[in-house]
Every structure is written in structure tokens, then in C-alpha cells.
């Protein structure tokens, strides 16, 4: 077809009209002799546009590197490590119950899948009034796994953690690239993927996996790097806070950092009315308090009684008088265990905490310290060394601070780090705090 012919057809409207169908399916013959279904180029354009939006400013080769690394690490840990413990038995049984099975049948199916001859011990987590309120509010992971379990049986429990881990990698790359550079995002994200918290709890049959994904999703909405937090973001953020609460009872770990970020920004800018964290605080704070109170009413698990009992204290007042000593003992024990089992994660902790010392006025420091306080409190109330497992929900805030320090060291000239902030921070870091 010549250029004039194409112009004529376009003016008459015939060029965009579908050809008449002949036989079962109408096809369009391309210049090269191949035939395509009508609309195929349009579908390809839609797919390419969608993939481009997902990739964002991150180069394709970086996504390929992360995909290859994820495939190797996930396969290795799935078959060499043990990405599940006794907790997975409860969540699997809960999923079978949500799928329509009775309690006895759900426990039996769980035992058959995990080849556990002593599976009847799960009754302790469903029937015991002391421990059941700790377990049954965690409905998000089992509920999301129902369609996969209906299709795949017990193996369907692996789907939600896998999708959550992929989202965590994608979300960290997009967030850190927006705030810093794609190089820093790739280095920090790839390093985190090699740590045991990501391999075991981020991809395994634990509630930490979807919790990490939800926290990363919340961080993508926050006013970091010049992002606007409007009404749409407020609604989605409220939903995510509720989901985090019903995934794992760690609501303070995401609510307190928002309060800290507001405070850090207010002190740095000396303004309250134009603080970009006003709306996040006004939405996430009340929602977090309300959903926490609801869970306390629905599932009255007495963590204070557990704290007093496991530490052998005579009463609550005496137990909390010894709270600092117990907290320090647990921090030392968790740090020692992490040093032995996962020095990579310990290095990430060191870099993140050093970032707080180097940039004390950074909003990233406010977020990290705001998440660290509730994490220490929750871990201390649990009063059992867990190799920092109770700190996992705050890990995205730690990664943010560590990435910020790495970017600062790579881009700032010597001596300038003391007076320059990270890109896009909603805080005037050069302003003194009185």
C-alpha cells in the first residue's frame, strides 16, 4: 500500500475497520506474509506498557540479574534449607478449615501433607484458650492461600510466600531507585536477598512473608522522595495497616514510625501545617489504634501475663521494673545468634544503625528508630531469643536507612555528608534542632 492509499483509507475510515471474517477466524495478512488475529498489535502494546510501568526507571538488565539471583537462592533454600517450622502447621490447618473442612479433617490433612505422625498436638493452638487468641487473628495468609490450596492441596501454601517475596524485591527496587539510584537499589536489595531472614521467613511458610510485602507496599505510598500522599494513598494505606494487623500483630511497628517521621520533619522544617506527614499520621494513627483495639477485644491474648510468667516474676510491677535488664539480655542473645548464623544480616544492621548516627536529622532515621522501639518492646514481651525474628517486620525501614548511607558515601564529596541530605527527603537536614 502506498502512502497516498493509506491516507485515503484513513480518511474514509476503512483503514481502522476490521476485515470481513472468512471461515472460522478472520486474520490480517502482514507485509511479511504472516497472519495475526485482529487486535494483536494492540494487545502487545498494552502488555509492553504494563511491563514498562512495572519496571519503572530500573534498567531491564537489573531485573534480569535479580530474577536469576532469586531463582538460584529460592531453589537452594527450598531444597537445602528448611523454610517452615511448627508455625506452618497451624497456618496450613487454618487454610484447610477456611476451605470448608472441619477442624479434625483439617488437622489430619495437614499431618498428611507434612508427614507428621504427631499432628494431633495442633489442638493446643486451636482449643487452648491461652494460645488460641495468638493464632486465630492471623487470617490474611491462610485466607489468601485458600484458592491455591483448593487447586494444589497443601502445596498451595507456598504460593502466597513466593508472590510476597517477589513483591518485596520489586517494591524495594522501585522505592530505593526513586529515592537514590538504581545502582544502590540493586546492591542493597540483592544483598538482602542473600540473608536468612529473607530466605527463611521471606519465602517460607510464615506470616512474616506477607507481612514484609504489606510493609513494603505501605512504604511505597509514604511521602518519601517527593511522592504525594493524597486521598487515594490514604485509603490504600488504611487497608494495608488493617491487613498487617490481621497478618501478624505488629501494628505499632508501622504506626510509630509514621509518628516519628512526622516529628522529625516538623523539627527540621519548623512547620506543622505544611508537614507532608500530616495526612499519613491522621489516617494511619487512628486506624492502627482502632484495629489494634478490635483485635484485643476479639482475641484477648494476654502478652503481659506471658511476660510475667516466662520471666518467673511475682507480679507485673516487678516484671516491668526488670524490663530494661530483660530487654538488654535478649538483644545481646539475638545479636550473638545472628553473628553466628547470619553475619550478612548483622552487617545490614550495623550499616543501618550507623546511618542513624551519621544522619540523625534524616527522616529515614526517624522511620528506623520509630520501628526499632516497638520491635524491641514486642521482642522483650515475648522474652525468648529468636535470632531477631521479631524484628523482621521493621526490616524495610532498616534497609531504607542502610541504602541512604550507602548512597551518601558514594555520591557526596569528603566532608559534605554532614550538611547534605538524601535526595527527596521531606526535611531540611541542615537546620539545627533545638
C-alpha positions as CSV (number, residue, x, y, z in Angstrom):
1,X,0.0,0.0,0.0
2,X,1.4,3.4,-0.9
3,X,1.4,6.4,1.4
4,X,-1.4,8.1,-0.6
5,X,-3.6,5.0,-0.5
6,X,-3.1,4.7,3.3
7,X,-4.1,8.4,3.7
8,X,-7.2,7.8,1.6
9,X,-8.3,4.8,3.6
10,X,-7.7,6.6,6.8
11,X,-9.9,9.5,5.7
12,X,-12.7,7.2,4.7
13,X,-12.5,5.2,7.9
14,X,-11.8,1.9,6.2
15,X,-8.2,1.5,7.4
16,X,-9.4,1.0,11.0
17,X,-12.3,-1.2,10.1
18,X,-11.8,-5.0,10.8
19,X,-11.7,-7.1,7.7
20,X,-14.6,-9.3,6.9
21,X,-14.5,-12.7,8.6
22,X,-14.0,-15.7,6.3
23,X,-14.2,-19.2,7.7
24,X,-13.9,-19.7,11.4
25,X,-11.5,-16.9,12.2
26,X,-10.6,-13.7,10.4
27,X,-6.9,-12.9,10.0
28,X,-4.9,-10.0,8.8
29,X,-2.0,-10.6,6.5
30,X,1.1,-8.7,7.5
31,X,3.6,-7.3,4.9
32,X,6.0,-10.1,5.7
33,X,3.4,-12.7,4.9
34,X,2.5,-13.7,8.5
35,X,-1.1,-13.6,9.7
36,X,-2.2,-12.2,13.0
37,X,-5.5,-12.0,14.8
38,X,-7.2,-8.6,14.8
39,X,-6.1,-6.5,17.8
40,X,-2.8,-8.5,18.4
41,X,-0.6,-5.4,18.0
42,X,-2.9,-3.5,20.4
43,X,-2.6,-6.3,23.0
44,X,1.2,-6.3,22.6
45,X,1.3,-2.6,23.2
46,X,-0.8,-2.9,26.3
47,X,1.5,-5.7,27.6
48,X,4.6,-3.6,26.9
49,X,3.1,-0.6,28.5
50,X,2.2,-2.6,31.6
51,X,5.7,-4.1,31.9
52,X,7.3,-0.7,31.4
53,X,5.3,0.7,34.3
54,X,6.2,-2.3,36.5
55,X,9.9,-1.9,35.6
56,X,9.9,1.9,36.1
57,X,13.3,3.6,35.8
58,X,15.1,0.4,36.7
59,X,17.1,-1.0,33.7
60,X,16.0,-4.3,32.3
61,X,19.3,-5.9,32.9
62,X,19.0,-5.2,36.7
63,X,15.6,-7.0,36.7
64,X,17.2,-10.0,34.9
65,X,20.1,-10.1,37.4
66,X,17.6,-10.1,40.3
67,X,15.4,-12.7,38.7
68,X,18.4,-15.0,38.2
69,X,19.6,-14.5,41.8
70,X,16.1,-15.0,43.2
71,X,15.7,-18.3,41.2
72,X,19.0,-19.6,42.4
73,X,18.5,-18.6,46.1
74,X,14.9,-19.7,46.2
75,X,15.7,-23.1,44.7
76,X,18.6,-23.6,47.0
77,X,16.8,-22.7,50.2
78,X,13.6,-24.6,49.3
79,X,15.5,-27.9,48.9
80,X,18.6,-27.4,51.2
81,X,17.2,-25.2,54.0
82,X,14.0,-25.6,55.9
83,X,11.7,-22.7,55.1
84,X,9.0,-23.8,57.6
85,X,8.6,-24.8,61.2
86,X,5.8,-25.8,63.5
87,X,4.1,-22.5,62.8
88,X,3.4,-23.5,59.3
89,X,1.3,-26.4,60.6
90,X,-1.2,-24.1,62.2
91,X,-1.5,-21.8,59.1
92,X,-2.0,-24.8,56.9
93,X,-4.7,-26.3,59.1
94,X,-6.4,-22.9,59.2
95,X,-6.3,-22.8,55.4
96,X,-7.9,-26.2,55.2
97,X,-10.6,-25.0,57.6
98,X,-11.3,-21.9,55.5
99,X,-11.5,-24.3,52.5
100,X,-14.6,-26.0,54.1
101,X,-13.0,-28.8,56.2
102,X,-13.8,-29.4,59.8
103,X,-11.1,-29.0,62.5
104,X,-10.3,-32.7,62.8
105,X,-10.2,-33.1,59.0
106,X,-8.1,-30.0,58.6
107,X,-5.5,-31.3,61.2
108,X,-5.5,-34.7,59.5
109,X,-4.8,-33.2,56.0
110,X,-2.1,-31.1,57.5
111,X,-0.4,-34.1,59.0
112,X,-0.6,-36.0,55.8
113,X,1.0,-33.2,53.8
114,X,3.9,-32.6,56.3
115,X,4.2,-36.4,57.1
116,X,3.8,-35.5,60.8
117,X,2.6,-38.5,62.9
118,X,2.1,-36.3,66.0
119,X,-0.1,-33.8,64.3
120,X,-2.8,-34.0,67.0
121,X,-0.8,-31.6,69.1
122,X,-2.2,-28.8,66.9
123,X,-5.3,-28.9,69.1
124,X,-3.3,-26.9,71.6
125,X,-3.3,-23.9,69.2
126,X,-7.0,-24.2,68.4
127,X,-8.6,-25.3,71.6
128,X,-6.4,-23.9,74.3
129,X,-7.8,-20.5,75.5
130,X,-4.4,-19.2,76.3
131,X,-2.6,-19.8,73.0
132,X,-5.5,-19.8,70.5
133,X,-6.0,-16.0,70.7
134,X,-2.5,-15.5,69.5
135,X,-3.0,-17.7,66.4
136,X,-6.6,-17.3,65.1
137,X,-6.4,-13.5,64.4
138,X,-3.7,-14.1,61.7
139,X,-6.2,-14.7,59.0
140,X,-4.5,-13.0,56.0
141,X,-2.0,-15.7,55.0
142,X,-4.5,-18.6,55.3
143,X,-7.3,-16.7,53.6
144,X,-5.1,-15.7,50.6
145,X,-3.9,-19.3,50.4
146,X,-7.4,-20.8,50.1
147,X,-7.7,-20.8,46.3
148,X,-4.2,-22.3,45.9
149,X,-4.9,-25.0,48.4
150,X,-8.1,-25.9,46.7
151,X,-6.2,-26.3,43.5
152,X,-2.9,-27.8,44.7
153,X,-3.6,-29.2,48.2
154,X,-1.0,-28.5,50.9
155,X,1.5,-27.3,48.2
156,X,-0.7,-24.3,47.6
157,X,0.7,-22.8,50.9
158,X,3.9,-22.0,49.1
159,X,2.3,-19.6,46.6
160,X,1.5,-16.6,48.8
161,X,5.0,-16.5,50.3
162,X,6.5,-16.8,46.8
163,X,4.4,-14.0,45.5
164,X,5.1,-11.9,48.6
165,X,8.9,-12.4,48.3
166,X,8.7,-11.3,44.6
167,X,6.7,-8.2,45.6
168,X,9.3,-7.4,48.3
169,X,12.1,-7.5,45.8
170,X,10.1,-5.4,43.3
171,X,9.0,-2.9,45.9
172,X,12.4,-2.4,47.4
173,X,13.9,-1.8,43.9
174,X,11.3,0.7,43.0
175,X,11.4,2.5,46.3
176,X,15.2,2.7,46.6
177,X,15.6,3.7,42.9
178,X,13.1,6.5,43.4
179,X,15.0,7.8,46.5
180,X,18.6,7.1,45.4
181,X,19.9,5.4,42.3
182,X,19.3,2.1,40.6
183,X,22.8,1.0,41.4
184,X,22.3,1.5,45.1
185,X,18.9,-0.2,44.9
186,X,20.3,-3.2,43.2
187,X,23.2,-3.6,45.6
188,X,21.1,-3.3,48.8
189,X,18.2,-5.4,47.5
190,X,20.5,-8.2,46.2
191,X,22.4,-8.2,49.5
192,X,19.2,-8.5,51.5
193,X,18.1,-11.4,49.3
194,X,21.1,-13.4,50.5
195,X,20.2,-13.1,54.2
196,X,18.5,-15.8,56.2
197,X,15.6,-13.5,57.2
198,X,14.6,-13.2,53.6
199,X,15.3,-16.8,52.5
200,X,13.7,-18.5,55.5
201,X,11.0,-16.1,56.7
202,X,10.5,-14.1,53.5
203,X,9.9,-17.1,51.2
204,X,8.9,-19.7,53.7
205,X,5.5,-20.7,55.2
206,X,5.4,-17.9,57.8
207,X,3.2,-14.9,58.4
208,X,6.4,-12.8,58.1
209,X,6.4,-13.2,54.4
210,X,3.1,-11.4,53.6
211,X,3.8,-9.0,56.4
212,X,7.0,-7.9,54.8
213,X,5.2,-7.4,51.5
214,X,2.5,-5.3,53.1
215,X,5.0,-3.1,54.9
216,X,6.9,-2.6,51.7
217,X,3.7,-1.7,50.0
218,X,2.9,0.8,52.7
219,X,6.3,2.4,52.3
220,X,5.8,2.8,48.6
221,X,2.8,5.1,49.5
222,X,4.5,7.3,52.0
223,X,5.7,10.8,51.1
224,X,9.3,9.8,50.5
225,X,11.3,11.2,47.6
226,X,8.7,13.9,46.8
227,X,5.8,11.5,46.5
228,X,2.4,13.0,47.1
229,X,0.2,11.3,49.8
230,X,-3.4,12.0,48.8
231,X,-6.8,10.6,49.4
232,X,-6.2,7.5,47.3
233,X,-3.0,6.7,49.1
234,X,-4.7,7.3,52.4
235,X,-7.4,4.7,51.6
236,X,-4.9,2.1,50.5
237,X,-2.6,2.8,53.4
238,X,-5.5,2.3,55.9
239,X,-6.3,-1.0,54.2
240,X,-2.7,-2.1,54.4
241,X,-2.5,-1.3,58.1
242,X,-5.6,-3.4,58.8
243,X,-4.1,-6.2,56.7
244,X,-0.8,-6.0,58.6
245,X,-2.7,-6.3,61.9
246,X,-4.6,-9.4,60.8
247,X,-1.5,-10.9,59.2
248,X,0.7,-10.6,62.3
249,X,0.0,-8.4,65.3
250,X,2.8,-5.9,64.8
251,X,0.7,-2.7,64.2
252,X,2.9,-0.5,66.3
253,X,5.9,-1.3,64.1
254,X,4.3,0.6,61.2
255,X,2.3,3.2,63.2
256,X,5.1,4.6,65.4
257,X,7.5,5.2,62.5
258,X,4.9,7.4,60.9
259,X,4.6,9.4,64.1
260,X,8.4,9.6,64.3
261,X,8.7,10.7,60.7
262,X,6.1,13.5,61.4
263,X,8.1,14.6,64.4
264,X,11.5,14.5,62.6
265,X,10.0,16.6,59.7
266,X,8.3,19.1,62.0
267,X,11.5,19.7,63.9
268,X,13.5,20.0,60.7
269,X,11.2,22.3,58.8
270,X,9.9,24.2,61.8
271,X,6.4,23.9,60.3
272,X,3.5,21.8,61.2
273,X,0.7,22.9,58.9
274,X,2.6,22.1,55.7
275,X,4.2,18.9,57.0
276,X,3.8,16.2,54.3
277,X,3.3,13.6,57.0
278,X,0.2,15.2,58.4
279,X,-2.2,13.1,56.4
280,X,-0.3,9.8,56.9
281,X,-0.3,10.4,60.6
282,X,-4.0,11.4,60.6
283,X,-5.0,8.3,58.8
284,X,-2.6,5.6,59.8
285,X,-2.5,6.5,63.5
286,X,-6.3,6.3,64.3
287,X,-6.7,3.2,62.0
288,X,-3.8,1.4,63.7
289,X,-5.2,2.2,67.2
290,X,-8.8,1.2,66.2
291,X,-7.8,-2.1,64.6
292,X,-5.5,-3.0,67.5
293,X,-8.3,-2.4,70.0
294,X,-10.6,-4.6,67.9
295,X,-8.1,-7.5,67.8
296,X,-7.6,-7.1,71.6
297,X,-11.3,-7.5,72.0
298,X,-11.7,-10.3,69.5
299,X,-8.6,-12.3,70.5
300,X,-7.7,-11.3,74.1
301,X,-4.2,-12.8,74.2
302,X,-2.6,-11.6,77.4
303,X,1.0,-10.9,76.4
304,X,1.7,-9.2,79.8
305,X,0.7,-12.4,81.7
306,X,3.1,-14.3,79.4
307,X,5.9,-11.8,80.1
308,X,5.5,-12.1,83.8
309,X,5.2,-15.9,83.7
310,X,8.1,-16.7,81.4
311,X,10.5,-14.5,83.4
312,X,9.4,-16.0,86.7
313,X,8.4,-12.7,88.2
314,X,5.9,-12.5,91.1
315,X,3.8,-9.6,89.7
316,X,3.5,-7.2,86.8
317,X,5.2,-4.3,88.6
318,X,8.3,-6.3,89.4
319,X,8.4,-7.7,85.9
320,X,8.4,-4.2,84.3
321,X,10.9,-3.0,86.8
322,X,13.3,-5.6,85.3
323,X,12.2,-4.8,81.8
324,X,15.4,-2.9,80.8
325,X,17.6,-5.8,82.0
326,X,15.5,-8.4,80.2
327,X,15.5,-6.4,77.0
328,X,19.3,-6.0,77.1
329,X,19.8,-9.7,77.7
330,X,17.6,-10.6,74.7
331,X,19.3,-8.0,72.5
332,X,22.7,-9.5,73.3
333,X,21.5,-13.0,72.8
334,X,19.8,-12.2,69.5
335,X,22.9,-10.4,68.3
336,X,25.2,-13.3,69.3
337,X,22.9,-15.7,67.4
338,X,22.8,-13.5,64.4
339,X,26.6,-13.2,64.4
340,X,26.9,-16.9,64.3
341,X,24.2,-17.7,61.8
342,X,23.9,-14.7,59.5
343,X,26.7,-12.2,59.5
344,X,25.3,-10.6,56.4
345,X,22.2,-9.5,58.2
346,X,24.3,-8.3,61.1
347,X,26.2,-6.2,58.7
348,X,23.0,-4.7,57.4
349,X,22.0,-3.9,61.0
350,X,25.3,-2.2,61.6
351,X,25.1,-0.1,58.5
352,X,21.5,1.0,59.3
353,X,22.4,2.0,62.8
354,X,25.5,3.8,61.7
355,X,23.2,5.7,59.3
356,X,21.3,7.0,62.3
357,X,24.5,8.4,63.8
358,X,25.7,9.9,60.6
359,X,22.3,11.5,59.7
360,X,20.5,12.0,62.9
361,X,18.1,14.5,61.4
362,X,17.2,12.4,58.4
363,X,13.5,11.3,58.1
364,X,14.9,7.8,57.4
365,X,16.5,7.8,60.8
366,X,13.1,8.8,62.3
367,X,11.4,5.9,60.5
368,X,14.1,3.4,61.6
369,X,14.1,4.4,65.2
370,X,10.3,4.6,65.3
371,X,10.2,1.0,64.1
372,X,13.0,-0.2,66.4
373,X,11.3,0.9,69.6
374,X,8.1,-1.2,69.2
375,X,10.2,-4.1,67.9
376,X,12.3,-4.2,71.0
377,X,9.2,-3.9,73.1
378,X,7.4,-6.8,71.4
379,X,10.6,-9.0,71.4
380,X,11.0,-8.3,75.1
381,X,7.4,-9.2,76.0
382,X,8.0,-12.4,74.1
383,X,11.1,-12.9,76.2
384,X,12.6,-15.7,74.1
385,X,15.8,-15.3,71.9
386,X,14.7,-15.8,68.3
387,X,17.7,-14.6,66.2
388,X,15.9,-11.3,65.7
389,X,12.8,-12.9,64.2
390,X,10.5,-10.3,66.0
391,X,12.5,-7.5,64.2
392,X,11.6,-8.8,60.7
393,X,8.6,-6.6,60.1
394,X,10.8,-3.5,60.6
395,X,13.5,-4.7,58.2
396,X,12.3,-2.5,55.2
397,X,12.9,0.6,57.4
398,X,16.4,-0.8,58.2
399,X,17.1,-1.3,54.5
400,X,16.0,2.2,53.7
401,X,18.4,3.7,56.2
402,X,21.3,1.5,55.1
403,X,20.7,2.3,51.4
404,X,20.7,6.0,52.3
405,X,24.0,5.8,54.0
406,X,25.5,3.8,51.0
407,X,24.2,6.4,48.6
408,X,25.7,9.2,50.7
409,X,29.1,7.6,50.8
410,X,29.1,7.0,47.0
411,X,27.9,10.4,45.9
412,X,28.9,13.0,48.4
413,X,32.4,14.5,48.4
414,X,34.5,14.1,51.6
415,X,33.3,16.3,54.3
416,X,30.0,17.2,52.7
417,X,28.0,14.4,54.3
418,X,27.5,16.4,57.4
419,X,25.5,19.1,55.7
420,X,23.7,17.4,52.8
421,X,20.6,15.2,52.9
422,X,19.4,12.3,50.8
423,X,17.6,13.0,47.6
424,X,13.9,13.9,48.0
425,X,13.8,13.9,51.8
426,X,11.0,16.0,53.2
427,X,13.2,17.6,55.8
428,X,15.7,20.3,55.9
429,X,18.6,18.5,57.3
430,X,20.9,21.5,57.6
431,X,18.5,23.1,60.0
432,X,19.6,22.7,63.6
433,X,17.2,21.1,66.1
434,X,16.8,23.0,69.4
